[in-house]
Amino acid sequence: MADASDENNLIDKVLKQELKDMREKIVFDIVSTQFAIHYFFESEQKLRAYFMNVTDRLEAGSFFVGTTIDSDELVSRIREEGKNDNTI
């Protein structure tokens, strides 16, 4: 497994020169990222590299499915509870 947000892991850089013809054939019908997208917001560069990897490898007409937390809802619930231990 590799960090998809790392520019050094772009498919063009990962595959060796002799596999270049093959790289165009490596596509997917669906990419799913569950509760991890927020990690890629560490920097704009990481986020752009991640989405570049996703878009480069999705077949035309295929799907990206992603979920993440709603930070406003999370903070609101923590404040409503009035706890200091970060539990809801």
C-alpha distances in whole Angstrom, upper triangle without the diagonal:
4,7,9,12,12,15,13,10,13,13,16,15,12,14,17,21,22,19,20,22,20,17,20,20,16,17,16,19,17,15,15,14,16,17,14,16,18,16,16,20,19,21,22,20,16,18,19,16,14,17,17,14,15,18,18,16,18,21,24,26,22,21,19,19,18,20,21,23,27,28,31,32,30,32,35,35,34,37,39,39,40,38,36,33,31,31,33
4,6,9,8,11,10,7,10,11,14,12,10,13,16,19,21,18,19,22,19,17,19,19,16,17,17,20,18,15,15,14,16,17,14,15,17,14,13,17,17,18,19,16,13,15,16,13,11,14,15,12,13,17,16,15,17,21,24,25,22,21,18,19,18,20,20,23,26,27,30,31,29,31,34,34,34,37,39,38,39,37,36,33,31,32,33
4,5,6,9,9,7,10,12,14,13,12,15,18,21,23,21,21,23,21,18,20,21,17,18,18,20,18,14,14,12,15,15,11,12,14,11,10,13,13,14,15,13,10,11,13,10,8,12,13,10,12,15,15,15,17,21,23,25,22,20,17,18,16,18,18,20,23,24,27,28,27,28,31,32,31,34,36,36,37,35,33,31,28,29,31
4,6,8,9,6,7,9,13,12,11,14,17,20,22,19,19,21,19,16,18,18,15,15,15,17,15,12,12,11,14,15,11,11,13,11,9,13,13,13,14,12,8,9,10,7,5,9,9,7,8,12,12,12,14,17,20,21,19,17,14,15,14,16,17,20,23,23,27,28,26,28,31,32,32,34,36,37,37,36,35,33,30,31,31
4,6,9,8,8,11,14,13,13,16,19,22,24,22,21,24,22,18,20,21,18,17,18,20,18,14,14,12,15,15,11,10,11,9,6,10,10,10,10,8,5,6,8,5,4,8,9,8,10,12,13,14,16,19,21,23,20,19,16,16,15,16,16,19,21,21,25,26,25,27,30,30,30,32,35,35,36,35,33,31,28,30,31
4,5,5,7,11,12,11,11,15,17,20,22,21,20,23,22,18,20,22,19,19,19,22,20,17,18,16,18,18,14,13,14,12,9,12,11,11,11,9,6,9,10,6,7,11,10,9,12,15,14,15,18,21,24,25,23,22,19,20,18,20,20,22,25,24,28,30,28,29,33,33,33,35,38,38,38,37,35,33,31,32,33
4,5,6,9,10,9,10,13,16,18,21,19,18,21,20,17,18,21,18,18,20,23,21,18,19,18,21,21,17,16,17,15,12,14,14,12,12,8,7,10,9,5,8,11,9,9,12,14,13,15,18,21,23,25,23,22,20,22,20,22,22,25,27,27,30,32,31,32,35,36,36,38,40,41,41,40,38,37,34,35,36
4,6,9,9,6,7,11,13,15,18,17,16,20,19,16,18,20,18,19,20,24,23,20,21,20,23,23,19,18,20,17,15,17,16,15,15,12,11,13,13,9,11,14,12,11,15,16,15,16,19,22,24,27,25,24,22,24,23,25,25,27,30,30,33,35,33,35,38,39,38,40,43,43,44,42,40,38,36,37,38
4,6,8,6,6,9,12,15,17,15,15,18,17,13,16,17,15,16,17,20,19,17,18,17,20,21,17,17,19,16,14,17,17,16,16,13,11,13,13,9,9,12,11,9,12,14,13,13,16,19,22,24,22,21,19,21,20,23,23,26,29,29,32,34,32,34,37,38,37,40,42,42,43,41,40,38,35,36,37
4,5,5,6,9,12,14,16,14,13,16,15,11,13,15,13,13,15,19,18,15,18,17,21,22,18,17,19,17,15,17,18,16,16,12,11,13,11,7,9,10,8,6,10,11,9,10,14,17,19,22,20,20,18,20,20,23,23,26,29,29,33,34,33,35,38,38,38,41,43,43,44,43,41,40,37,38,38
4,5,5,6,10,11,13,11,10,12,11,8,10,12,9,11,13,17,17,15,18,18,21,23,20,19,22,20,17,21,21,20,19,16,15,16,14,11,11,12,10,7,10,11,9,9,12,15,18,20,19,19,18,20,21,24,25,28,31,32,35,36,35,37,40,41,41,43,45,46,47,45,44,42,39,40,40
4,6,6,8,9,11,10,8,11,11,8,10,12,11,13,16,20,20,18,21,21,25,27,23,22,25,23,20,23,23,21,20,17,16,18,15,12,14,15,11,10,13,13,10,11,15,17,19,22,21,22,21,24,24,27,28,31,34,35,38,39,38,40,43,44,44,46,48,49,50,48,47,45,42,43,44
4,6,7,9,12,11,10,14,13,11,13,16,14,16,19,22,22,20,22,22,25,27,23,22,24,22,19,22,22,20,20,16,16,18,16,12,14,16,13,11,15,16,13,14,18,20,22,25,24,24,23,25,25,28,28,32,34,34,38,39,38,40,43,43,43,46,48,48,49,47,46,44,41,42,43
4,6,9,12,10,10,14,12,10,13,15,13,15,17,21,21,19,21,21,24,25,22,22,24,22,19,23,22,22,21,18,16,18,17,13,14,16,14,11,15,16,14,13,17,19,22,25,23,23,22,24,24,27,28,31,34,34,38,39,38,39,42,43,42,45,47,47,48,46,45,43,40,41,42
4,7,8,6,7,10,9,7,11,12,11,14,17,20,21,20,22,23,26,28,25,24,27,25,23,26,26,25,24,21,20,21,20,16,17,18,16,13,16,17,14,13,17,19,22,25,23,24,23,25,26,29,30,33,36,37,40,41,40,42,45,46,46,48,50,50,51,50,48,46,43,44,45
4,6,5,7,10,10,10,13,15,14,17,20,24,25,23,26,26,30,31,28,28,30,28,26,29,29,28,27,24,23,24,23,19,20,22,19,17,20,21,17,17,21,22,25,28,26,27,27,29,30,33,34,37,40,41,44,45,44,46,49,49,49,52,54,54,55,53,51,49,46,47,48
4,5,5,9,10,10,13,15,15,18,22,25,26,25,28,29,32,34,31,30,33,31,28,31,31,29,29,25,24,26,24,21,22,23,20,18,21,21,18,18,22,23,25,28,27,29,28,31,32,35,36,40,42,43,46,47,46,48,51,52,52,54,56,57,57,56,54,52,49,50,51
4,6,8,9,10,13,14,15,18,22,25,27,26,29,30,34,36,33,32,35,33,31,34,34,32,32,28,27,29,27,23,24,25,22,20,23,23,19,19,22,23,25,29,28,29,29,32,33,36,38,41,44,45,48,49,48,50,53,54,54,56,58,58,59,58,56,54,51,52,53
4,6,5,6,10,10,11,14,18,21,23,22,26,27,30,32,30,29,32,30,28,31,32,31,30,26,25,26,25,21,22,23,20,17,20,20,16,15,19,19,22,25,24,26,26,29,30,33,35,38,41,42,45,46,45,48,50,51,51,53,55,56,57,55,54,51,49,49,50
4,5,5,7,10,11,14,17,21,22,22,25,26,30,32,30,29,32,30,27,30,31,29,28,25,24,25,23,20,20,21,18,16,18,18,14,14,17,18,20,24,23,25,25,28,29,32,34,38,40,41,44,45,45,47,50,50,50,53,55,55,56,55,54,52,49,49,50
4,6,6,8,10,13,17,20,22,22,26,28,31,34,31,30,33,32,29,32,33,32,30,27,27,27,25,22,22,22,19,18,19,19,15,14,17,17,19,22,22,24,25,28,30,33,35,39,41,43,46,47,46,49,51,52,52,55,56,57,58,57,56,54,51,51,51
4,6,6,7,10,14,17,19,20,23,25,28,31,29,28,31,30,28,31,32,31,30,27,26,26,24,21,21,21,18,16,17,17,14,12,15,15,18,21,20,22,23,26,27,31,33,37,39,41,44,45,44,46,49,49,50,52,54,54,56,54,53,51,48,48,49
4,5,5,9,12,16,17,17,20,22,26,28,26,25,28,27,24,27,28,27,26,23,22,22,20,17,17,17,15,12,14,14,10,9,12,13,16,19,18,20,20,23,24,28,30,33,36,37,40,41,41,43,46,46,46,49,51,51,53,51,50,48,45,46,46
4,6,7,11,14,16,17,20,22,26,29,27,25,29,28,25,28,29,28,26,24,23,23,20,18,18,17,14,13,14,13,9,9,11,10,13,16,16,18,19,22,24,28,30,34,36,38,40,41,41,43,46,46,47,49,51,52,53,52,51,49,46,46,46
4,6,9,12,15,16,19,22,25,28,26,26,29,28,26,29,31,30,28,26,25,24,22,20,19,19,16,14,14,14,11,9,11,10,12,15,15,17,18,21,24,27,30,33,36,38,41,41,41,44,46,46,47,50,51,52,53,52,51,49,46,46,46
4,7,11,12,13,16,18,22,25,23,22,26,25,23,26,27,27,26,23,22,21,20,17,16,16,14,11,12,12,9,7,9,9,13,15,14,15,16,19,21,24,27,30,33,35,38,38,38,40,43,43,44,46,48,48,50,49,48,46,42,43,43
4,7,9,10,14,16,20,23,21,20,24,24,21,24,26,26,24,23,21,20,19,17,15,14,13,10,9,9,8,4,5,6,9,12,10,12,12,15,18,21,24,28,30,32,35,35,35,38,40,40,41,44,45,46,48,47,46,44,41,41,40
4,5,7,11,14,17,20,19,19,22,22,21,24,26,26,24,23,21,20,19,17,15,14,14,11,9,10,10,6,5,6,9,10,8,9,10,12,15,19,22,25,28,30,33,33,33,36,38,38,39,42,43,43,45,44,44,42,38,38,38
4,7,10,14,17,20,20,19,23,24,22,25,27,27,26,25,23,21,20,20,17,15,16,14,11,11,12,9,6,6,8,8,5,6,9,11,14,18,21,25,27,30,32,32,32,35,37,37,38,41,42,42,44,44,44,42,38,38,37
4,6,10,13,16,16,16,19,20,19,22,24,25,24,23,21,19,19,18,15,13,15,13,9,11,12,9,7,8,10,10,6,5,6,7,11,14,17,21,23,26,29,28,28,32,33,33,34,37,38,38,41,40,40,38,34,34,33
4,7,10,13,13,12,16,17,15,18,21,21,20,20,17,15,16,15,12,11,12,10,7,9,11,9,7,10,12,12,9,6,5,6,8,12,15,18,21,23,26,26,26,29,31,31,32,35,36,36,38,37,37,35,31,31,31
4,6,10,10,10,14,15,14,17,19,21,20,20,17,15,17,16,12,12,15,13,10,12,14,12,11,14,16,15,11,8,6,5,6,9,12,15,18,20,23,23,23,26,28,27,28,31,32,33,35,34,34,32,28,28,27
4,7,6,7,10,11,11,14,16,18,18,18,15,13,15,15,11,11,14,13,10,13,16,14,13,17,18,18,14,11,8,6,5,7,9,12,15,17,21,20,20,23,25,25,25,28,30,30,32,31,30,28,25,25,24
4,6,7,10,11,12,14,17,19,19,20,17,15,18,18,14,14,18,16,14,17,19,18,17,20,22,21,17,14,11,8,5,5,7,10,13,15,18,18,17,20,22,21,22,25,26,27,29,27,27,25,22,21,21
4,6,7,9,11,12,15,17,18,19,16,14,18,18,14,15,19,18,16,19,21,20,20,23,25,24,20,17,14,11,7,5,4,7,10,12,15,15,14,17,19,18,19,22,23,23,25,24,24,22,18,18,18
4,5,6,8,10,12,14,15,16,13,12,15,15,11,13,16,15,14,17,19,19,19,22,24,23,20,17,13,12,8,8,7,9,13,13,17,17,16,18,21,21,21,24,26,26,27,26,25,23,20,20,20
4,5,5,7,10,12,12,14,11,8,12,12,9,10,14,13,12,15,17,17,17,21,22,22,19,16,12,11,7,7,6,9,12,13,16,17,16,18,21,21,22,24,26,27,28,27,26,25,21,22,22
4,5,5,8,10,12,13,11,9,13,14,11,13,16,16,15,18,20,21,21,24,25,25,23,19,16,14,10,9,7,8,10,10,14,15,14,15,18,19,19,21,24,24,25,24,23,22,18,20,20
4,5,6,9,11,12,9,9,12,13,10,13,16,15,15,18,20,20,21,25,26,26,24,21,17,16,13,12,10,11,14,13,17,18,17,18,21,22,21,24,26,26,27,25,24,22,19,21,22
4,5,7,8,9,6,5,9,9,7,9,12,12,13,15,17,18,19,22,24,24,22,19,16,15,12,13,11,13,16,15,19,20,19,20,23,24,24,26,29,29,30,29,27,26,23,24,25
4,5,6,9,7,6,9,11,10,11,14,15,15,17,19,20,21,25,26,26,24,21,17,17,14,14,12,13,14,13,16,19,18,18,21,23,22,24,27,28,28,27,26,25,22,24,24
4,7,8,7,8,11,12,11,14,16,17,17,20,21,22,24,27,28,29,27,24,21,20,17,17,14,15,17,15,18,21,19,19,23,24,23,25,28,29,28,27,25,25,22,24,25
4,5,5,6,9,10,11,13,14,16,17,18,20,22,23,27,27,28,27,24,21,21,18,19,17,18,19,18,20,23,22,22,25,27,26,28,31,32,31,31,29,28,25,28,28
4,5,5,6,8,10,11,12,14,15,16,18,20,21,25,25,26,25,23,19,20,18,19,17,19,19,19,21,24,23,24,26,28,28,29,32,33,33,33,31,31,28,30,30
4,6,5,6,9,10,10,12,14,15,16,18,20,24,24,26,25,23,20,21,19,20,19,21,22,22,24,27,26,27,30,31,31,32,35,36,36,36,34,33,30,32,33
4,6,5,6,9,10,11,12,14,15,17,19,22,23,25,23,21,18,19,16,18,17,19,20,20,23,25,24,25,28,29,29,31,34,34,35,34,32,31,28,30,30
4,5,5,6,8,10,11,12,14,16,17,20,21,22,20,18,15,16,14,15,14,16,18,18,21,23,22,23,26,28,28,29,32,33,33,33,31,30,27,29,29
4,5,5,6,9,10,10,12,14,15,19,19,21,19,18,15,17,15,17,17,20,21,21,24,26,26,27,29,31,31,33,35,36,37,36,35,34,31,32,33
4,6,5,6,9,10,10,12,14,18,19,21,19,18,15,17,16,18,18,21,23,23,26,28,27,29,32,33,33,35,37,38,39,38,36,35,32,33,34
4,5,5,6,9,10,11,13,16,18,19,17,15,12,14,13,15,15,18,20,21,24,26,25,27,29,30,30,33,35,36,37,35,34,33,30,31,31
4,5,5,6,8,10,11,14,15,16,14,13,10,12,12,14,15,18,20,21,24,25,25,27,29,31,31,33,35,36,37,37,36,34,31,32,32
4,5,5,6,9,10,13,14,16,15,14,12,15,15,18,19,22,24,25,28,29,29,31,33,34,35,37,39,40,41,40,39,38,34,36,36
4,6,5,6,9,12,14,16,14,14,12,14,14,18,19,22,24,26,29,30,29,31,34,35,35,37,39,40,41,40,39,37,34,35,35
4,6,5,6,10,12,13,11,10,8,11,11,15,17,20,22,24,27,28,28,30,32,33,34,36,38,38,40,39,38,37,33,34,33
4,5,5,8,9,11,10,10,9,12,13,17,19,22,24,26,28,29,30,32,34,35,36,38,39,41,42,41,41,39,36,36,36
4,6,8,10,13,12,12,12,15,17,20,22,26,27,29,32,33,33,35,37,38,39,41,43,44,45,44,43,42,38,39,39
4,6,9,12,10,11,11,14,16,19,21,25,27,29,32,33,33,35,37,38,39,41,43,43,45,44,43,41,38,38,38
4,6,8,6,7,8,12,14,18,20,24,26,28,31,31,32,34,36,37,38,40,41,42,44,43,43,41,38,38,37
4,6,5,8,10,14,17,21,23,27,29,31,34,34,35,37,39,39,41,43,44,45,47,47,46,45,41,41,40
4,6,9,11,15,18,21,24,28,29,32,34,34,35,38,39,40,41,44,45,46,48,47,47,46,42,42,41
4,7,10,13,16,20,23,26,28,30,32,32,34,36,37,38,40,42,43,44,46,46,46,45,41,41,39
4,7,10,14,17,20,24,25,28,30,30,31,34,35,36,37,40,41,42,44,43,44,42,38,38,37
4,6,10,13,17,20,22,25,27,27,27,30,32,32,34,36,37,38,40,40,40,38,34,34,33
4,7,10,13,17,19,21,24,24,24,27,29,29,31,33,34,35,37,36,36,35,31,31,30
4,7,10,14,16,19,21,21,21,24,26,26,27,30,31,32,34,33,34,32,28,28,27
4,7,10,13,15,18,18,18,21,23,23,24,27,28,28,31,30,30,28,25,24,24
4,7,9,12,15,14,14,18,19,19,21,23,24,25,27,26,27,25,21,21,20
4,7,9,12,12,11,14,16,16,17,20,21,22,24,23,23,22,18,18,17
4,6,9,8,8,11,13,13,14,16,18,18,20,20,20,19,15,15,14
4,6,5,6,9,10,11,13,14,16,17,19,19,20,19,15,16,14
4,5,5,6,8,10,11,12,14,16,17,17,17,17,13,14,13
4,5,5,6,9,10,11,12,14,15,17,17,18,14,15,14
4,6,5,6,9,10,10,12,14,15,17,17,13,13,11
4,5,5,6,9,10,11,13,13,14,13,10,10,8
4,5,5,6,9,10,11,11,12,13,9,11,10
4,5,5,6,9,10,12,13,14,12,12,10
4,5,5,6,9,10,12,13,10,9,7
4,5,5,6,7,8,9,7,7,6
4,5,5,7,9,11,9,10,9
4,5,8,11,13,12,11,9
4,5,9,10,10,9,7
4,7,9,9,10,9
4,6,7,7,8
4,6,8,10
4,6,9
4,7
4
